[in-house]
Amino acid sequence: MSIVIPLDLDADPDLPDAIAVRVVAEIDSTTHSLIVDTGGARSGLVDGPLTARLERLAPQDPGGGGVFSRTGSAERVTAHELRIGDLVIEWPVFDLEANPAAPSLLGLDVLRRHRLDFRFSVPQLVLDADSPVDERRALVQSSRGHPYVELARADGAWPAIWDSGASVSVIDRGVVARHPEHFHPAGEAEGTDASGAANDLPLVLLPEVSIGGRRFPPSIAAVADIAALARPDDPRFELILGMPMLRHADWALDLREGWWGYLA
């Protein structure tokens, strides 16, 4: 049986096309706003009054909160119940972030159990639906479940992580340095990673690309050193594909069975 979850597409007033994708969740009857993050291996919460009553667990390896991995061990908590619409998870576990600027995340520890239909045009996230798609394409995934797609351009392609948690796409600095003819400077913006750390990043306009045979118009992206972030045995990536481009289509990603397509 499918589960329909309303999405809140929270636009950044200072940066065109930057969008945070959020859901309303209840964790032990306390309301939280969580970013739906297919780029984050584990779910996470900001430490504070809303997490004070949750049970602390032993620290775990770092890097769960997003593609930009944190350093050091991550403190964790568990709750009796996580409820998002009709989706109920018993004894969920969350990484804790001490920085109040960090986002709270719904990560792949929950999402990878499902087929995810992202209907940005509505907007809704539908879990485990059987809606038709144009084609079932093989979905490459990392060892922790991150979904990958390929962006084709006239003279090659960029492997990319499909990241609903990225309000802005991020292109590797080395790619921009090697192929400056593909990118137009678009100013600077402050970028915040999964730990809440903020940095000023240059912006560029990505060229028109094709994903699975569908063309996407130019869109904004930040420039950062990301190519070396992949784990040694995981597929490489040169781009984190975020909402400025993702919002132009409705997508189905089946993280259990390993395929993706465009919703009809």
C-alpha positions as CSV (number, residue, x, y, z in Angstrom):
1,M,0.0,0.0,0.0
2,S,1.4,3.4,-1.0
3,I,1.8,6.3,1.4
4,V,1.4,9.9,0.3
5,I,3.4,12.5,2.2
6,P,3.0,16.3,1.5
7,L,6.3,18.1,0.7
8,D,7.1,21.6,1.7
9,L,9.3,23.2,-0.9
10,D,11.0,26.0,1.0
11,A,12.5,28.5,-1.4
12,D,15.6,30.6,-0.5
13,P,14.6,34.3,-0.9
14,D,18.2,35.3,-1.5
15,L,19.2,32.6,-4.1
16,P,17.0,31.9,-7.2
17,D,16.0,28.2,-7.5
18,A,17.5,27.1,-4.2
19,I,14.9,24.9,-2.5
20,A,14.9,22.9,0.7
21,V,12.6,19.8,0.5
22,R,11.0,19.2,3.9
23,V,8.4,17.0,5.6
24,V,6.7,17.4,8.9
25,A,7.5,14.5,11.3
26,E,6.4,13.5,14.8
27,I,9.2,12.0,16.9
28,D,7.7,10.7,20.2
29,S,4.8,13.2,19.7
30,T,7.1,16.1,19.2
31,T,6.9,17.9,15.8
32,H,10.1,18.3,13.7
33,S,10.7,19.6,10.2
34,L,13.0,17.2,8.4
35,I,14.8,17.7,5.1
36,V,14.3,14.7,2.8
37,D,17.9,13.8,2.1
38,T,18.8,11.1,-0.5
39,G,22.4,12.4,-0.1
40,G,22.5,11.6,3.6
41,A,23.3,8.0,4.8
42,R,21.7,8.5,8.2
43,S,18.9,10.6,9.6
44,G,19.9,13.4,12.0
45,L,18.5,15.9,14.5
46,V,19.9,19.1,15.9
47,D,20.7,18.7,19.6
48,G,18.5,20.8,21.9
49,P,15.3,20.9,23.9
50,L,13.4,18.7,21.5
51,T,16.0,15.9,21.8
52,A,16.6,16.2,25.5
53,R,14.2,13.4,26.4
54,L,15.5,11.0,23.8
55,E,17.8,8.1,24.8
56,R,21.5,8.6,24.1
57,L,23.4,5.8,22.3
58,A,27.1,5.1,21.8
59,P,28.8,7.2,19.2
60,Q,29.1,5.8,15.7
61,D,31.4,6.4,12.7
62,P,31.0,9.9,11.2
63,G,29.7,10.9,7.8
64,G,26.0,10.0,8.0
65,G,24.5,13.4,7.7
66,G,25.2,14.1,4.1
67,V,27.6,13.9,1.2
68,F,29.8,16.4,3.0
69,S,31.0,14.0,5.7
70,R,31.6,15.4,9.2
71,T,34.7,14.5,11.2
72,G,34.9,12.7,14.5
73,S,32.3,10.3,16.0
74,A,28.6,11.1,15.8
75,E,26.5,11.1,18.9
76,R,23.3,9.3,18.4
77,V,19.8,9.1,20.0
78,T,16.9,6.8,19.6
79,A,13.1,7.4,20.0
80,H,10.2,5.1,20.5
81,E,8.5,6.2,17.2
82,L,9.0,8.3,14.1
83,R,5.7,9.2,12.3
84,I,5.5,10.9,8.9
85,G,2.0,10.8,7.7
86,D,1.1,7.1,7.7
87,L,4.7,6.1,7.7
88,V,5.6,4.8,11.2
89,I,9.2,3.7,12.2
90,E,9.7,2.1,15.6
91,W,12.9,2.8,17.5
92,P,14.4,5.1,14.9
93,V,18.0,6.2,15.4
94,F,19.3,9.7,14.7
95,D,22.7,11.3,14.6
96,L,22.9,14.4,16.8
97,E,24.3,17.7,15.6
98,A,25.5,20.3,18.2
99,N,25.4,23.2,15.8
100,P,22.0,24.9,15.9
101,A,22.4,25.9,12.2
102,A,22.6,22.3,11.1
103,P,19.5,20.9,9.3
104,S,17.5,18.0,10.7
105,L,17.5,15.2,8.1
106,L,15.4,12.2,7.0
107,G,18.2,10.0,5.5
108,L,18.8,6.9,3.6
109,D,18.5,4.7,6.7
110,V,14.8,5.2,6.2
111,L,14.4,6.1,2.6
112,R,16.4,3.2,1.0
113,R,13.7,0.8,2.2
114,H,11.2,2.2,-0.3
115,R,10.3,3.2,-3.8
116,L,10.3,7.0,-3.8
117,D,8.1,9.0,-6.1
118,F,9.1,12.6,-5.9
119,R,6.2,14.6,-7.4
120,F,7.7,18.0,-7.2
121,S,4.9,19.4,-9.4
122,V,2.3,18.7,-6.7
123,P,4.4,18.6,-4.3
124,Q,4.3,15.1,-2.7
125,L,6.5,12.2,-1.8
126,V,4.7,8.9,-2.5
127,L,6.2,5.8,-1.0
128,D,5.9,2.3,-2.6
129,A,3.4,3.4,-5.3
130,D,2.9,1.5,-8.6
131,S,2.4,4.5,-10.8
132,P,3.7,4.1,-14.4
133,V,7.1,5.5,-15.5
134,D,8.4,6.2,-18.9
135,E,11.2,3.5,-18.5
136,R,12.9,1.6,-15.8
137,R,16.6,2.5,-15.9
138,A,19.3,0.8,-13.9
139,L,20.0,2.8,-10.7
140,V,23.7,2.9,-9.6
141,Q,24.0,3.2,-5.8
142,S,26.8,3.7,-3.3
143,S,27.5,1.2,-0.5
144,R,25.2,3.3,1.7
145,G,22.4,3.7,-0.8
146,H,23.1,7.0,-2.5
147,P,21.5,7.1,-5.9
148,Y,23.5,8.1,-9.0
149,V,22.5,9.4,-12.4
150,E,24.5,10.6,-15.4
151,L,24.3,14.0,-16.9
152,A,25.1,13.9,-20.6
153,R,26.4,17.0,-22.4
154,A,27.6,17.4,-26.0
155,D,31.2,16.3,-25.3
156,G,30.9,13.9,-22.4
157,A,29.0,13.2,-19.1
158,W,29.2,13.9,-15.4
159,P,28.4,11.2,-12.9
160,A,26.2,12.7,-10.2
161,I,24.6,11.9,-6.9
162,W,20.8,12.5,-7.0
163,D,20.4,14.5,-3.8
164,S,17.0,15.8,-2.7
165,G,18.7,17.3,0.3
166,A,20.8,19.6,-1.8
167,S,19.0,23.0,-2.1
168,V,21.7,23.9,-4.7
169,S,23.7,21.6,-7.0
170,V,27.4,21.4,-6.4
171,I,30.0,20.8,-9.2
172,D,33.5,19.7,-8.4
173,R,36.1,22.5,-8.6
174,G,38.4,20.4,-10.7
175,V,35.7,19.9,-13.4
176,V,35.2,23.7,-13.6
177,A,39.0,24.2,-13.8
178,R,39.4,21.7,-16.6
179,H,36.4,22.8,-18.7
180,P,35.8,26.5,-18.0
181,E,34.1,26.9,-21.3
182,H,31.0,25.0,-19.9
183,F,30.4,27.4,-17.0
184,H,29.4,31.0,-16.6
185,P,30.2,32.7,-13.3
186,A,27.1,33.6,-11.3
187,G,28.4,35.3,-8.1
188,E,28.8,33.8,-4.7
189,A,26.6,32.4,-1.9
190,E,26.9,31.1,1.6
191,G,26.7,27.4,1.6
192,T,25.8,25.3,4.7
193,D,26.7,21.7,5.0
194,A,25.1,18.9,7.0
195,S,27.0,19.9,10.1
196,G,25.8,23.5,9.9
197,A,29.2,24.8,8.9
198,A,28.9,27.8,6.5
199,N,31.3,28.8,3.8
200,D,31.2,31.3,0.9
201,L,31.2,29.4,-2.3
202,P,31.5,30.6,-5.9
203,L,28.4,30.0,-8.1
204,V,28.3,29.0,-11.8
205,L,25.5,28.4,-14.3
206,L,25.5,24.7,-15.4
207,P,25.0,24.2,-19.1
208,E,21.9,22.5,-20.6
209,V,22.2,18.7,-20.0
210,S,20.3,15.5,-20.7
211,I,19.4,12.9,-18.0
212,G,18.0,9.6,-19.2
213,G,17.2,11.3,-22.6
214,R,15.3,14.2,-21.1
215,R,16.8,17.7,-21.5
216,F,17.1,20.1,-18.5
217,P,17.7,23.9,-18.8
218,P,20.8,25.6,-17.4
219,S,20.7,25.9,-13.6
220,I,22.7,27.3,-10.7
221,A,25.4,25.3,-8.9
222,A,28.0,26.0,-6.2
223,V,31.7,25.1,-6.8
224,A,33.5,23.0,-4.2
225,D,36.0,20.2,-3.8
226,I,33.7,17.1,-3.8
227,A,35.3,14.5,-6.1
228,A,37.5,13.1,-3.3
229,L,34.5,12.6,-1.0
230,A,33.4,9.3,-2.4
231,R,34.4,6.2,-0.4
232,P,37.2,4.1,-1.9
233,D,34.9,1.3,-3.2
234,D,32.0,3.6,-4.2
235,P,31.3,5.0,-7.7
236,R,33.0,8.3,-8.3
237,F,30.9,11.5,-8.8
238,E,31.7,15.0,-10.0
239,L,28.3,16.6,-9.3
240,I,25.8,16.7,-6.5
241,L,22.5,17.1,-8.4
242,G,20.3,19.3,-6.3
243,M,16.9,21.0,-6.5
244,P,17.5,23.7,-9.1
245,M,17.6,20.9,-11.7
246,L,15.6,18.2,-9.9
247,R,12.5,20.4,-9.6
248,H,11.9,20.4,-13.3
249,A,10.7,16.7,-13.4
250,D,8.7,14.2,-11.4
251,W,10.9,11.2,-10.6
252,A,10.6,7.6,-9.3
253,L,13.6,6.1,-7.6
254,D,13.2,2.5,-6.3
255,L,16.1,2.2,-3.9
256,R,15.1,-1.4,-3.0
257,E,15.0,-2.8,-6.5
258,G,17.6,-0.5,-8.1
259,W,15.9,1.4,-10.9
260,W,14.7,4.9,-11.7
261,G,12.4,6.6,-14.2
262,Y,10.3,9.6,-14.9
263,L,6.7,9.5,-13.7
264,A,4.2,9.5,-16.5
